[in-house]
Amino acid sequence: MMDDGIVLRHITGATQTKREWLAEVANGSMRYHRVEKGDVRITFGSDGSTSLSFISAITATIWGSHGTWTLNGTMRLVRRDGVWVRVE
């Protein structure tokens, strides 16, 4: 689950809103074939949020380029109505 206001940043530095990214996935411009996460670290915030940092190996076809990329990722989640939602 992602917050509607989230902005995603790609390895290229390009940014997309949740709506833009989902549209690219739906039309096939971005196809994710495999995602492997490793070295996951969890930090609990005093405000009730949770932050994750991880390394992922993503095999995908993005805008016509196919490959496997190793990325360092971070995300912050908050609990809303009993569901964890990614906000960053």
MOPAC internal coordinates of N, CA, C and O (Angstrom, degrees):
PM7 1SCF
backbone

  N    0.0000 0     0.00 0     0.00 0    0    0    0
  C    1.4473 1     0.00 0     0.00 0    1    0    0
  C    1.5253 1   108.33 1     0.00 0    2    1    0
  O    1.2310 1   121.07 1   -45.90 1    3    2    1
  N    1.3305 1   115.55 1   134.10 1    3    2    1
  C    1.4607 1   121.20 1   177.86 1    5    3    2
  C    1.5291 1   109.06 1  -124.94 1    6    5    3
  O    1.2310 1   121.19 1   -38.00 1    7    6    5
  N    1.3029 1   115.33 1   142.00 1    7    6    5
  C    1.4509 1   121.44 1   174.50 1    9    7    6
  C    1.5258 1   109.20 1   -61.08 1   10    9    7
  O    1.2310 1   119.90 1   -37.10 1   11   10    9
  N    1.3116 1   117.79 1   142.90 1   11   10    9
  C    1.4674 1   121.09 1  -179.19 1   13   11   10
  C    1.5252 1   112.70 1   -61.87 1   14   13   11
  O    1.2310 1   119.72 1   154.12 1   15   14   13
  N    1.3290 1   118.13 1   -25.88 1   15   14   13
  C    1.4592 1   121.42 1  -177.67 1   17   15   14
  C    1.5229 1   114.42 1   -91.63 1   18   17   15
  O    1.2310 1   119.61 1  -174.86 1   19   18   17
  N    1.3262 1   118.36 1     5.14 1   19   18   17
  C    1.4609 1   120.96 1  -176.45 1   21   19   18
  C    1.5277 1   111.16 1   -67.26 1   22   21   19
  O    1.2310 1   120.90 1   -35.19 1   23   22   21
  N    1.3265 1   115.88 1   144.81 1   23   22   21
  C    1.4587 1   122.39 1   174.05 1   25   23   22
  C    1.5248 1   106.65 1  -118.39 1   26   25   23
  O    1.2310 1   120.52 1   -54.30 1   27   26   25
  N    1.3315 1   116.62 1   125.70 1   27   26   25
  C    1.4600 1   122.77 1  -177.29 1   29   27   26
  C    1.5185 1   109.46 1   -99.40 1   30   29   27
  O    1.2310 1   120.42 1   -39.61 1   31   30   29
  N    1.3388 1   116.81 1   140.39 1   31   30   29
  C    1.4629 1   121.63 1   179.33 1   33   31   30
  C    1.5263 1   108.67 1  -113.83 1   34   33   31
  O    1.2310 1   120.60 1   -51.51 1   35   34   33
  N    1.3271 1   116.45 1   128.49 1   35   34   33
  C    1.4624 1   122.78 1  -179.65 1   37   35   34
  C    1.5160 1   110.55 1   -90.10 1   38   37   35
  O    1.2310 1   120.80 1   -12.49 1   39   38   37
  N    1.3228 1   116.08 1   167.51 1   39   38   37
  C    1.4630 1   122.06 1   179.06 1   41   39   38
  C    1.5341 1   111.30 1   -57.83 1   42   41   39
  O    1.2310 1   120.41 1   151.52 1   43   42   41
  N    1.3358 1   116.82 1   -28.48 1   43   42   41
  C    1.4634 1   121.70 1   179.75 1   45   43   42
  C    1.5262 1   112.31 1   -76.06 1   46   45   43
  O    1.2310 1   120.89 1   168.44 1   47   46   45
  N    1.3380 1   115.91 1   -11.56 1   47   46   45
  C    1.4585 1   120.70 1  -174.79 1   49   47   46
  C    1.5172 1   112.58 1    96.10 1   50   49   47
  O    1.2310 1   120.61 1   168.29 1   51   50   49
  N    1.3427 1   116.44 1   -11.71 1   51   50   49
  C    1.4672 1   120.17 1   177.90 1   53   51   50
  C    1.5300 1   109.65 1   -63.82 1   54   53   51
  O    1.2310 1   120.75 1   -33.65 1   55   54   53
  N    1.3162 1   116.17 1   146.35 1   55   54   53
  C    1.4594 1   120.74 1   177.12 1   57   55   54
  C    1.5257 1   109.54 1  -117.96 1   58   57   55
  O    1.2310 1   121.34 1   -28.80 1   59   58   57
  N    1.3265 1   115.04 1   151.20 1   59   58   57
  C    1.4586 1   121.75 1   177.81 1   61   59   58
  C    1.5137 1   109.11 1  -144.05 1   62   61   59
  O    1.2310 1   121.32 1   -31.64 1   63   62   61
  N    1.3190 1   115.07 1   148.36 1   63   62   61
  C    1.4549 1   119.70 1   171.07 1   65   63   62
  C    1.5259 1   108.28 1   -76.77 1   66   65   63
  O    1.2310 1   120.74 1   -13.77 1   67   66   65
  N    1.2980 1   116.19 1   166.23 1   67   66   65
  C    1.4702 1   120.90 1   176.49 1   69   67   66
  C    1.5244 1   110.26 1   -55.81 1   70   69   67
  O    1.2310 1   120.36 1   134.45 1   71   70   69
  N    1.3123 1   116.93 1   -45.55 1   71   70   69
  C    1.4703 1   121.91 1  -178.51 1   73   71   70
  C    1.5431 1   111.18 1   -61.24 1   74   73   71
  O    1.2310 1   120.43 1   135.71 1   75   74   73
  N    1.3327 1   116.78 1   -44.29 1   75   74   73
  C    1.4739 1   120.75 1   179.64 1   77   75   74
  C    1.5300 1   110.93 1   -63.73 1   78   77   75
  O    1.2310 1   120.66 1   136.00 1   79   78   77
  N    1.3388 1   116.34 1   -44.00 1   79   78   77
  C    1.4635 1   120.19 1  -178.92 1   81   79   78
  C    1.5255 1   110.94 1   -64.30 1   82   81   79
  O    1.2310 1   120.21 1   134.08 1   83   82   81
  N    1.3274 1   117.21 1   -45.92 1   83   82   81
  C    1.4674 1   120.06 1   179.44 1   85   83   82
  C    1.5251 1   111.37 1   -62.29 1   86   85   83
  O    1.2310 1   119.61 1   144.49 1   87   86   85
  N    1.3265 1   118.35 1   -35.51 1   87   86   85
  C    1.4664 1   121.63 1   177.30 1   89   87   86
  C    1.5242 1   110.64 1   -64.83 1   90   89   87
  O    1.2310 1   120.05 1   139.85 1   91   90   89
  N    1.3504 1   117.51 1   -40.15 1   91   90   89
  C    1.4653 1   121.48 1   178.46 1   93   91   90
  C    1.5290 1   110.76 1   -66.14 1   94   93   91
  O    1.2310 1   120.22 1   141.48 1   95   94   93
  N    1.3241 1   117.19 1   -38.52 1   95   94   93
  C    1.4708 1   120.72 1   177.03 1   97   95   94
  C    1.5245 1   109.28 1   -66.40 1   98   97   95
  O    1.2310 1   120.33 1   135.85 1   99   98   97
  N    1.3344 1   116.98 1   -44.15 1   99   98   97
  C    1.4647 1   121.27 1  -178.23 1  101   99   98
  C    1.5293 1   112.40 1   -64.45 1  102  101   99
  O    1.2310 1   119.77 1   143.68 1  103  102  101
  N    1.3348 1   118.05 1   -36.32 1  103  102  101
  C    1.4698 1   119.28 1  -177.75 1  105  103  102
  C    1.5296 1   112.64 1   -89.56 1  106  105  103
  O    1.2310 1   120.24 1  -179.64 1  107  106  105
  N    1.3368 1   117.15 1     0.36 1  107  106  105
  C    1.4603 1   120.82 1   175.19 1  109  107  106
  C    1.5148 1   115.28 1    87.85 1  110  109  107
  O    1.2310 1   119.71 1  -179.35 1  111  110  109
  N    1.3336 1   118.16 1     0.65 1  111  110  109
  C    1.4732 1   120.44 1   177.62 1  113  111  110
  C    1.5250 1   111.64 1   -65.48 1  114  113  111
  O    1.2310 1   121.18 1   151.63 1  115  114  113
  N    1.3226 1   115.34 1   -28.37 1  115  114  113
  C    1.4625 1   122.01 1   177.04 1  117  115  114
  C    1.5194 1   107.60 1  -126.35 1  118  117  115
  O    1.2310 1   121.33 1   -64.09 1  119  118  117
  N    1.3392 1   115.06 1   115.91 1  119  118  117
  C    1.4660 1   119.82 1   178.48 1  121  119  118
  C    1.5253 1   108.57 1  -123.72 1  122  121  119
  O    1.2310 1   121.23 1   -58.39 1  123  122  121
  N    1.3030 1   115.25 1   121.61 1  123  122  121
  C    1.4636 1   121.27 1  -179.82 1  125  123  122
  C    1.5261 1   107.53 1   -99.92 1  126  125  123
  O    1.2310 1   120.79 1   -60.28 1  127  126  125
  N    1.3427 1   116.09 1   119.72 1  127  126  125
  C    1.4515 1   121.64 1  -175.86 1  129  127  126
  C    1.5288 1   111.75 1   -95.47 1  130  129  127
  O    1.2310 1   120.93 1   145.01 1  131  130  129
  N    1.3239 1   115.84 1   -34.99 1  131  130  129
  C    1.4665 1   119.56 1  -178.02 1  133  131  130
  C    1.5262 1   108.88 1  -158.88 1  134  133  131
  O    1.2310 1   121.21 1   -41.60 1  135  134  133
  N    1.3314 1   115.29 1   138.40 1  135  134  133
  C    1.4618 1   121.29 1   175.54 1  137  135  134
  C    1.5241 1   107.72 1  -132.65 1  138  137  135
  O    1.2310 1   120.96 1   -56.38 1  139  138  137
  N    1.3219 1   115.78 1   123.62 1  139  138  137
  C    1.4581 1   121.00 1   176.31 1  141  139  138
  C    1.5189 1   107.84 1  -119.94 1  142  141  139
  O    1.2310 1   120.77 1   -52.45 1  143  142  141
  N    1.3272 1   116.13 1   127.55 1  143  142  141
  C    1.4647 1   120.40 1   179.02 1  145  143  142
  C    1.5229 1   109.24 1  -107.87 1  146  145  143
  O    1.2310 1   121.15 1   -37.61 1  147  146  145
  N    1.3219 1   115.41 1   142.39 1  147  146  145
  C    1.4570 1   121.18 1   177.27 1  149  147  146
  C    1.5089 1   110.25 1  -143.61 1  150  149  147
  O    1.2310 1   120.89 1   -12.31 1  151  150  149
  N    1.3143 1   115.91 1   167.69 1  151  150  149
  C    1.4632 1   122.78 1   178.24 1  153  151  150
  C    1.5279 1   111.64 1    49.39 1  154  153  151
  O    1.2310 1   120.62 1  -130.84 1  155  154  153
  N    1.3342 1   116.41 1    49.16 1  155  154  153
  C    1.4658 1   121.55 1  -178.95 1  157  155  154
  C    1.5261 1   109.11 1   -78.22 1  158  157  155
  O    1.2310 1   121.19 1   -49.89 1  159  158  157
  N    1.3172 1   115.33 1   130.11 1  159  158  157
  C    1.4685 1   121.68 1   176.89 1  161  159  158
  C    1.5216 1   108.44 1  -123.82 1  162  161  159
  O    1.2310 1   121.22 1   -46.10 1  163  162  161
  N    1.3216 1   115.28 1   133.90 1  163  162  161
  C    1.4631 1   121.78 1  -176.53 1  165  163  162
  C    1.5215 1   108.64 1  -115.96 1  166  165  163
  O    1.2310 1   121.02 1   -48.22 1  167  166  165
  N    1.3342 1   115.66 1   131.78 1  167  166  165
  C    1.4612 1   122.04 1   177.05 1  169  167  166
  C    1.5200 1   107.87 1  -125.17 1  170  169  167
  O    1.2310 1   120.66 1   -50.16 1  171  170  169
  N    1.3129 1   116.34 1   129.84 1  171  170  169
  C    1.4601 1   121.46 1   179.13 1  173  171  170
  C    1.5140 1   109.36 1   -96.78 1  174  173  171
  O    1.2310 1   120.44 1   -56.44 1  175  174  173
  N    1.3408 1   116.77 1   123.56 1  175  174  173
  C    1.4584 1   121.60 1  -179.21 1  177  175  174
  C    1.5102 1   112.15 1   -83.95 1  178  177  175
  O    1.2310 1   120.49 1   -26.00 1  179  178  177
  N    1.3188 1   116.67 1   154.00 1  179  178  177
  C    1.4667 1   121.18 1   178.75 1  181  179  178
  C    1.5265 1   111.46 1   -67.90 1  182  181  179
  O    1.2310 1   120.38 1   163.48 1  183  182  181
  N    1.3533 1   116.89 1   -16.52 1  183  182  181
  C    1.4649 1   121.08 1   179.46 1  185  183  182
  C    1.5315 1   112.09 1   -89.59 1  186  185  183
  O    1.2310 1   120.00 1  -174.12 1  187  186  185
  N    1.3479 1   117.60 1     5.88 1  187  186  185
  C    1.4603 1   120.95 1   179.89 1  189  187  186
  C    1.5187 1   113.65 1    92.18 1  190  189  187
  O    1.2310 1   120.18 1   175.61 1  191  190  189
  N    1.3281 1   117.26 1    -4.39 1  191  190  189
  C    1.4616 1   120.23 1   178.55 1  193  191  190
  C    1.5323 1   109.30 1   -82.36 1  194  193  191
  O    1.2310 1   121.17 1   -13.51 1  195  194  193
  N    1.3089 1   115.37 1   166.49 1  195  194  193
  C    1.4533 1   122.30 1   176.33 1  197  195  194
  C    1.5111 1   107.94 1  -129.43 1  198  197  195
  O    1.2310 1   120.14 1   -45.31 1  199  198  197
  N    1.3241 1   117.34 1   134.69 1  199  198  197
  C    1.4591 1   121.64 1   176.84 1  201  199  198
  C    1.5181 1   109.12 1  -113.30 1  202  201  199
  O    1.2310 1   121.08 1   -40.84 1  203  202  201
  N    1.3206 1   115.55 1   139.16 1  203  202  201
  C    1.4557 1   122.22 1   177.10 1  205  203  202
  C    1.5131 1   108.40 1  -119.33 1  206  205  203
  O    1.2310 1   120.63 1   -41.71 1  207  206  205
  N    1.3125 1   116.39 1   138.29 1  207  206  205
  C    1.4555 1   120.83 1   167.76 1  209  207  206
  C    1.5202 1   105.76 1  -125.19 1  210  209  207
  O    1.2310 1   120.76 1   -33.46 1  211  210  209
  N    1.3281 1   116.16 1   146.54 1  211  210  209
  C    1.4606 1   119.52 1  -173.75 1  213  211  210
  C    1.5268 1   109.66 1  -162.31 1  214  213  211
  O    1.2310 1   121.46 1   -14.61 1  215  214  213
  N    1.3096 1   114.81 1   165.39 1  215  214  213
  C    1.4571 1   122.08 1   170.22 1  217  215  214
  C    1.5153 1   105.94 1  -112.39 1  218  217  215
  O    1.2310 1   119.94 1   -47.62 1  219  218  217
  N    1.3191 1   117.71 1   132.38 1  219  218  217
  C    1.4597 1   119.89 1   177.67 1  221  219  218
  C    1.5142 1   111.15 1  -128.33 1  222  221  219
  O    1.2310 1   121.71 1   -35.86 1  223  222  221
  N    1.3195 1   114.34 1   144.14 1  223  222  221
  C    1.4575 1   121.73 1   172.01 1  225  223  222
  C    1.5238 1   105.59 1  -106.10 1  226  225  223
  O    1.2310 1   120.77 1   -64.95 1  227  226  225
  N    1.3295 1   116.12 1   115.05 1  227  226  225
  C    1.4629 1   121.60 1  -174.82 1  229  227  226
  C    1.5215 1   108.96 1  -114.42 1  230  229  227
  O    1.2310 1   120.96 1   -59.03 1  231  230  229
  N    1.3307 1   115.77 1   120.97 1  231  230  229
  C    1.4562 1   121.20 1   173.51 1  233  231  230
  C    1.5182 1   106.20 1  -101.36 1  234  233  231
  O    1.2310 1   120.99 1   -58.39 1  235  234  233
  N    1.3354 1   115.72 1   121.61 1  235  234  233
  C    1.4596 1   119.97 1  -172.66 1  237  235  234
  C    1.5210 1   110.68 1  -154.76 1  238  237  235
  O    1.2310 1   121.72 1   -15.25 1  239  238  237
  N    1.3156 1   114.31 1   164.75 1  239  238  237
  C    1.4581 1   122.26 1   168.27 1  241  239  238
  C    1.5223 1   105.21 1  -115.97 1  242  241  239
  O    1.2310 1   121.00 1   -69.80 1  243  242  241
  N    1.3205 1   115.70 1   110.20 1  243  242  241
  C    1.4620 1   122.09 1  -175.43 1  245  243  242
  C    1.5214 1   108.61 1  -117.51 1  246  245  243
  O    1.2310 1   120.72 1   -64.54 1  247  246  245
  N    1.3055 1   116.23 1   115.46 1  247  246  245
  C    1.4673 1   122.69 1   178.86 1  249  247  246
  C    1.5316 1   111.00 1    50.95 1  250  249  247
  O    1.2310 1   120.72 1  -140.48 1  251  250  249
  N    1.3415 1   116.23 1    39.52 1  251  250  249
  C    1.4577 1   121.55 1   176.10 1  253  251  250
  C    1.5193 1   115.51 1    92.56 1  254  253  251
  O    1.2310 1   119.59 1   166.83 1  255  254  253
  N    1.3223 1   118.38 1   -13.17 1  255  254  253
  C    1.4704 1   121.33 1   178.63 1  257  255  254
  C    1.5212 1   109.55 1   -96.56 1  258  257  255
  O    1.2310 1   120.92 1   -53.54 1  259  258  257
  N    1.3384 1   115.85 1   126.46 1  259  258  257
  C    1.4612 1   120.61 1  -179.95 1  261  259  258
  C    1.5199 1   109.15 1  -107.41 1  262  261  259
  O    1.2310 1   120.71 1   -42.33 1  263  262  261
  N    1.3245 1   116.26 1   137.67 1  263  262  261
  C    1.4527 1   119.81 1   177.24 1  265  263  262
  C    1.5063 1   111.35 1  -179.98 1  266  265  263
  O    1.2310 1   121.88 1     2.52 1  267  266  265
  N    1.3201 1   114.01 1  -177.48 1  267  266  265
  C    1.4601 1   121.55 1   173.67 1  269  267  266
  C    1.5156 1   107.09 1  -119.99 1  270  269  267
  O    1.2310 1   120.94 1   -53.97 1  271  270  269
  N    1.3000 1   115.81 1   126.03 1  271  270  269
  C    1.4512 1   122.41 1  -178.21 1  273  271  270
  C    1.5180 1   109.55 1  -118.60 1  274  273  271
  O    1.2310 1   120.57 1   -42.01 1  275  274  273
  N    1.3244 1   116.52 1   137.99 1  275  274  273
  C    1.4598 1   121.90 1   174.34 1  277  275  274
  C    1.5165 1   107.24 1  -100.83 1  278  277  275
  O    1.2310 1   121.42 1   -56.79 1  279  278  277
  N    1.3163 1   114.88 1   123.21 1  279  278  277
  C    1.4611 1   120.49 1  -174.49 1  281  279  278
  C    1.5167 1   111.39 1  -126.78 1  282  281  279
  O    1.2310 1   120.74 1   -34.35 1  283  282  281
  N    1.3225 1   116.18 1   145.65 1  283  282  281
  C    1.4617 1   121.81 1   168.53 1  285  283  282
  C    1.5145 1   106.52 1   -91.84 1  286  285  283
  O    1.2310 1   120.24 1   -53.39 1  287  286  285
  N    1.3056 1   117.15 1   126.61 1  287  286  285
  C    1.4559 1   120.17 1  -177.30 1  289  287  286
  C    1.5075 1   112.53 1  -124.48 1  290  289  287
  O    1.2310 1   121.42 1   -25.36 1  291  290  289
  N    1.3056 1   114.90 1   154.64 1  291  290  289
  C    1.4620 1   122.09 1   172.94 1  293  291  290
  C    1.5197 1   107.74 1  -140.24 1  294  293  291
  O    1.2310 1   121.00 1   -30.04 1  295  294  293
  N    1.2849 1   115.70 1   149.96 1  295  294  293
  C    1.4622 1   120.52 1   173.15 1  297  295  294
  C    1.5199 1   109.34 1  -153.54 1  298  297  295
  O    1.2310 1   121.28 1   -28.74 1  299  298  297
  N    1.3229 1   115.15 1   151.26 1  299  298  297
  C    1.4628 1   121.89 1   176.36 1  301  299  298
  C    1.5101 1   107.53 1  -118.17 1  302  301  299
  O    1.2310 1   121.13 1   -44.67 1  303  302  301
  N    1.3268 1   115.45 1   135.33 1  303  302  301
  C    1.4553 1   121.52 1  -178.65 1  305  303  302
  C    1.5215 1   110.13 1  -123.95 1  306  305  303
  O    1.2310 1   121.16 1   -33.70 1  307  306  305
  N    1.3254 1   115.38 1   146.30 1  307  306  305
  C    1.4586 1   121.31 1   173.19 1  309  307  306
  C    1.5297 1   107.74 1  -127.43 1  310  309  307
  O    1.2310 1   120.92 1   -25.87 1  311  310  309
  N    1.3045 1   115.84 1   154.13 1  311  310  309
  C    1.4619 1   120.96 1  -179.25 1  313  311  310
  C    1.5279 1   109.14 1   -93.69 1  314  313  311
  O    1.2310 1   120.93 1   -57.05 1  315  314  313
  N    1.3360 1   115.82 1   122.95 1  315  314  313
  C    1.4731 1   121.81 1   178.61 1  317  315  314
  C    1.5133 1   108.76 1  -128.20 1  318  317  315
  O    1.2310 1   120.82 1   -57.98 1  319  318  317
  N    1.3094 1   116.04 1   122.02 1  319  318  317
  C    1.4666 1   121.53 1   179.18 1  321  319  318
  C    1.5310 1   111.53 1    51.04 1  322  321  319
  O    1.2310 1   120.82 1  -138.91 1  323  322  321
  N    1.3374 1   116.05 1    41.09 1  323  322  321
  C    1.4546 1   121.35 1   176.77 1  325  323  322
  C    1.5154 1   115.50 1    80.08 1  326  325  323
  O    1.2310 1   119.79 1  -173.44 1  327  326  325
  N    1.3509 1   118.01 1     6.56 1  327  326  325
  C    1.4634 1   122.22 1  -178.27 1  329  327  326
  C    1.5316 1   108.97 1  -123.09 1  330  329  327
  O    1.2310 1   120.27 1   -44.88 1  331  330  329
  N    1.3438 1   117.09 1   135.12 1  331  330  329
  C    1.4577 1   121.10 1   174.82 1  333  331  330
  C    1.5171 1   109.25 1   -77.01 1  334  333  331
  O    1.2310 1   120.36 1   -52.30 1  335  334  333
  N    1.3418 1   116.91 1   127.70 1  335  334  333
  C    1.4609 1   123.31 1  -177.31 1  337  335  334
  C    1.5232 1   108.62 1  -123.47 1  338  337  335
  O    1.2310 1   120.92 1   -49.15 1  339  338  337
  N    1.3298 1   115.85 1   130.85 1  339  338  337
  C    1.4646 1   120.83 1   177.24 1  341  339  338
  C    1.5248 1   108.75 1   -75.85 1  342  341  339
  O    1.2310 1   120.96 1   -53.93 1  343  342  341
  N    1.3400 1   115.77 1   126.07 1  343  342  341
  C    1.4592 1   120.62 1  -179.65 1  345  343  342
  C    1.5204 1   112.60 1  -115.06 1  346  345  343
  O    1.2310 1   120.02 1   164.15 1  347  346  345
  N    1.3216 1   117.57 1   -15.85 1  347  346  345
  C    1.4741 1   122.20 1   176.94 1  349  347  346
  C    1.5095 1   107.96 1  -144.17 1  350  349  347
  O    1.2310 1   120.10 1   180.00 1  351  350  349

